[in-house]
Structure formats: structure tokens, C-alpha cells
């Protein structure tokens, strides 16, 4: 695994290498995650994890990450205003209307003190799997301190985005 500094260096390099102001950025939507812990007290993570991933991924100039606000506007167009959870079916509709090429989805599981987050990036048109990744850590705080950075790096690598040089390091998501 890469360090958080290396991951963020990848994100910074991707941003520095976009010479045309973002015209080549790949549009991606991050939808709600599934809480598979069996504990409703973790339902807040259904939206918190995607928000953290959005914050991490939007640092890349190679990705145009669709914001929750834009997805909310699209859901209004679909007659689904006020939906707190964006499931796969709604997610693919949002991607279609927001012109997103890929959709990031995932789930959270818990065993004892360990939390594992699974991510899948799907082609928004064909629904084919582009990349999958998972990360685990002890305690719910590991999602912020470790897992988001690891998952963002795997997503960027799976989308074949350029690598960064060490001098372009950025702050870990926990420090953003």
C-alpha cells in the first residue's frame, strides 16, 4: 500500500498535469454506500464515506467529480427530490443525466473492532466493473485516517490516471 502522502501526491500530480483547464477530466459520480454492519448507528456512513471520497477524488484534475448538490438537482429532475440514499438504479439514472462516465459505489462491513470498506467503480453506460478495491482498519476512525486515502489511490490507479512525483505530495484526507 502507498502512504497517504504518496496517494495525495498522485492526486496533486494529476491536477498539475491537466494543461487544458479540465477539458479532459473524466466525469465520475460517487453514490451512497451500503451499511452492511447490521448496526443502524452506522447509517450516517452511507453518505459520509462518499463525501470523503468526493473530497479526495476531486483533488485530481483528471476527474470531474459530480457533487452532491449537482446530484440533488438531477434527482429533482427525476422526481426524486429529498432522497437521502442514492441506490444503484437511481445512481445510474443520475450518471446518465449528469453525463458521468463512471459511478463509484461501495459498502461498509464490521467484524469486532475491524471495519472494511469495499468500493466498486462501474461504467455508467454498460454497468461493467472498471475497478474494485477494499481497505480495512481498526475502529470507525480508520475510515478517515487510512481507508479513504487507500481507496482513492486504488480508484485513481484503476482508472489508469497518471502517477505523481514525490515532491508533489499533498495532505491526507484527514487533514483536508
VOVEXVO-496587 format. One record per residue: residue in one letter; x, y, z of N, C-alpha, C, O, CB in turn. Coordinates in steps of 0.2 Angstrom, whole numbers, plus 5000, padded with zeros to 4 digits. Glycine has a CB too. Example, Ala and Ser with C-alpha at 12.3 -4.5 7.8 and 13.67 -1.06 7.14 Angstrom:
# residues 2
A506649725039506249785039506649845039507149835042505749785045
S506449895035506849955036506450005039506750065040507049975029
This chain:
# residues 176
X500449945000500050005000500450065000501050065003499550005006
X500250114997500550184997500450225003499950205007500350224991
X500850265005500750305011500250365009500050375003501350345013
X499950395013499450445012499750505008499450535004499150475018
X500350515010500750575006500850554999500750594995501450585010
X501050484998501050464991500450474987500450484981501350394990
X499850454990499250454987499050524985498850534979498650424991
X499150574990498950634988499450674983499250714980499050674995
X500050644983500550664978500250644971500350684966501250634979
X499950584971499650564964499150614963499050634957499450494965
X498750634967498150674966498450744964498150774959497750684972
X498950774967499250834965499550834958499450884954499750864970
X499850784957500150774950499650774945499750804939500650714950
X499150734946498550734941498350804940498150814934498050684943
X498250844945498050914944498550954940498350994936497850934951
X499150944942499650984939499750974932499951014928500350984943
X499550914930499750894923499150914918499150894912499850824922
X498550934920498050954916498151024913498051074916497350954920
X498351024907498551084904498051124901498051184899499151074899
X497451094900496951124896496351154900495751164898496651084891
X496451154907495951184911495351134913494851154916495651244908
X495551074912495051024914494650994908494150954910494551054919
X494751014902494350984897494350904896493950874894494451014890
X494950874898495050804898494850774904495050714905495750794896
X494550804909494350774915493750724914493250734911494150824920
X493850664917493350614917492850624922492950624928493650544918
X492150624920491650644925491450574928491350524925491050664921
X491450584935491350524939490850544945490850604948491950504943
X490350504946489850514952490050464957490150404956489150504949
X490050484964490050444970489450444973489150494975490650474974
X489150384973488450374976488450354983489050334986487950334972
X487950344986487850314993488150244994488150204989487150314996
X488450235000488750175001488250135005487750165009489350175005
X488250065005487850025009488150005016488749995017487649955005
X487750015021487949995028487749925029487149905030487550045033
X488249875029488149805030488449785036488549725037488549765024
X488449835041488749815048488149785052488349745057488949875051
X487549795050487049765054486849815060486449795064487149695057
X487149875060487049915066486849985063487250015059487649925070
X486250005064485950065061486350135063486250185060485250075063
X486750125069487050185071487650205066487950255067487350175078
X487750165061488250175056487950205050488350205045488750115055
X487350215050487050235044487250305041487250315035486250245045
X487550345046487750405043488350395039488550445035488050445049
X488750345039489250325035489050315027489450315023489650265037
X488450305026488150295019488350355015488450345009487450275020
X488250415018488450475015489150505017489450535013487850525016
X489350495023489950515025490550495021491050525019490150505032
X490550425019491150395016491150425009491650445006491050315015
X490550425005490550454998490850534998491150554994489950454995
X490550565004490850635004491550645005491850685002490450675010
X491850605009492550605010492950575003493450605002492750555015
X492650535000492950514993492950564988493350574984492650444991
X492350604988492250654984492850714985493150734980491550684984
X492950724991493450774993494150754991494550794989493450785001
X494250684992494950664990494950664982495550684980495050594993
X494450634979494550624972494550694968494850694962493950584969
X494150744970494050804967494750844967494750894963493550844970
X495250824970495850854970496250834964496750864962496350834976
X496050784960496350764954496050804948495450804947496250684953
X496450834944496250874938496050824933495850844927496750924936
X496150764934495950714928495250684930494950654925496450654929
X494950704935494250684937493850744938494050794941494250634943
X493250744935492750794937492250754941491850724938492350824930
X492250764947491850734952491150774953491150824954492150724959
X490650734951489950764952489850774959489850734963489450724949
X489650834961489550854968488850824970488450814966489550934969
X488750824977488050804980487550854978486950834977488150794988
X487750914977487250974975487050964968486450964967487651044976
X487550944964487350934957486850864957486350864953487950924952
X487050814960486650754960485950774963485450744961486950704965
X485950814968485250834971484850864965484250854965485350884977
X485150914961484750944956484550894951483950894949485250994952
X484950844949484750794945484150754948483650734944485350744943
X484150734954483650694957483050734957482450704956483850684964
X483050804958482450844957482150834950481550824949482550914958
X482550834945482350824938482050754937481550744933482950834933
X482250704941481950644941481350634945481050574945482550594943
X481150684949480650674953480750644960480350614963480050644950
X481450644961481650604967481950654972482450634976482150554966
X481750714972482050764977481950744984481450714986481650834976
X482450754988482450734995482650664997482750645003481750744998
X482850634992483150564993483750564996484250604994483250524986
X483850535002484450535006484950485003485550495004484350525013
X484650435001485150374998485050374991484550374988484950315002
X485650364988485650354980485850284979486450264980486150404977
X485350244978485550174976485750164969485850214965484850124977
X485950104967486250084961485850114955486050144950486350014960
X485150094955484750114950484650194949484750214943484050084951
X484550224954484550294954485250324952485250374949484350324961
X485750294955486450314953486550314946486850364943486950274957
X486350264942486450254935486050314931486250334926486250184932
X485450324934485050374931485350444932485350484927484350374934
X485650454938485950524939486550524935486750584932486250524947
X486950474934487550474929487350494922487650534919487950404930
X486850464920486550474913486450554912486650584907485950434911
X486050574917485850644916486450694918486450754915485250664921
X486850674922487450724924488050704919488550734920487650714931
X487950664914488450644909489150614913489650634910488650704905
X489050584918489550544921489750484918489350444916489450534929
X490350474917490650414913490650354918490650294916491250424910
X490750364924490850314929490550324936490350384937491650304931
X490350274939489950284946490350244951490550184950489250254945
X490550274956490850244962490350224967489950264969491450294965
X490350164969489850144974490250094979490850074978489250104971
X489950074985490350034989489850014995489250024996490950074992
X490249985000489949955006490349965012491049965011489649885005
X490149955018490449955024490249895028489649885029490350025028
X490749855030490649805035491049805041491549845041490749735031
X490849775046491149775053491149705056490649675056490849825058
X491749695058491849625062492249645068492849655068492249575058
X491949635074492349655080492449735080492049775079492949615081
X493049755081493349825080493549845073493649895072493849835085
X493549795069493849805062493249825057492749805057494149745059
X493449875053492949905048493249895042493849905041492749985050
X492849875037493149865030492649905025492049895026493149785028
X492949935021492649975016492749945009493349945007492750055016
X492249935005492349904998492149954993491549984994491949834998
X492449964988492250014983492249974976492749934975492750074983
X491749994972491749974965491650034961491250074962491249924964
X492050034955491950094950491650054944491950014941492650124948
X491050074942490650044937490650094931490550154932489950024939
X490650064925490550104919489850124919489350084920490750064912
X489650194918488950214919488550194914487950194914488950294920
X488850174908488350154902488250084902487750054902488750174896
X488850044902488749974902488649934908488449874909489449944899
X488849974914488749944921489349894922489249854927488049914922
X489849894918490349844919490849874924490849934925490749834912
X491149824928491649844933492249864930492549834925491749784937
X492449924932493149954930493649944934494149914932493050034929
X493549954941494049934946493649924953493149954954494549994947
X493949884957493649874964494249874968494849864967493349804964
X494149894974494649904979494349894986493749904987495049974979
X494749874991494449874998495049895003495649885001494249805000
X494849915008495349935014494949925020494349925021495450015013
X495449905025495149895032495549925037496149935036495049815033
X495249935043495649965048495249955055494749925055495850035047
X495649965060495349955067494950015069495250075069495849935072
X494350015071493950075073493650115067493950115062494350115077
X493150145069492750185064493250245061493150265056492150215066
X493650265066494150325064494650305058494950345055494450345070
X494750235057495150215052494950235045495350235040495350135053
X494250245045493950265038494250325036494450335030493250265039
X494350375041494550445040495350445039495650475035494350495045
X495650405044496350415045496750365040497350385039496550395052
X496450315037496850275032496450255026496650255021496950215036
X495850235027495450195022495250245016495350225010494850165024
X495050305017494850345011495450355007495450355001494650415014
X496050375010496650385006496850325002497050324996497250405010
X496850265005496950205001496450194995496650174990496950145006
X495850204997495350184992495450234986495350214980494650194995
X495550304987495650354982496150334978496150344972495750424985
X496750314981497350294977497150234972497350234966497950274981
X496750184975496650124971496150144965496150124959496250074975
X495650194966495250214961495650254956495550234950494750264964
X496050294958496450334953496950284949496950294942496950384956
X497250234952497650184948497150144944497350134938497950144953
X496550124946496150084942495850124936495750084931495550054946
X495850184936495650224931496250244926496150284921495250284933
X496850214928497450224924497650304923497850324918497350194917
X497550334929497750404929498550414930498750364933497350444934
X498850464928499550474929499750474936499450484941499750534926
X500450454937500750444943501050514945501250554940501250394944
X501150524951501450594953502150584955502450524956501050624959
X502550634956503250634958503150654966502750684968503650684954
X503650624970503650634977503650714979503350724984504250604980
X503950754975503950824978503250864977503150914979504450864974
X502750824974502050854973501550824979500950824978501750834967
X501850804985501450774990500950824993501050884993501850754996
X500350794994499850834997499650815004499950765006499150834993
X499150845007498950825014498450765014498150755009498650885018
X498550725019498050665019497350695020497250745022498250615025
X496850655018496150675018495950695025495550745026495650625016
X496250665030496050685037496350755039496050785044496450635042
X496750785035497050845036496750905032496950955032497750845036
X496350885027496050925022495450965025495151015022495750895016
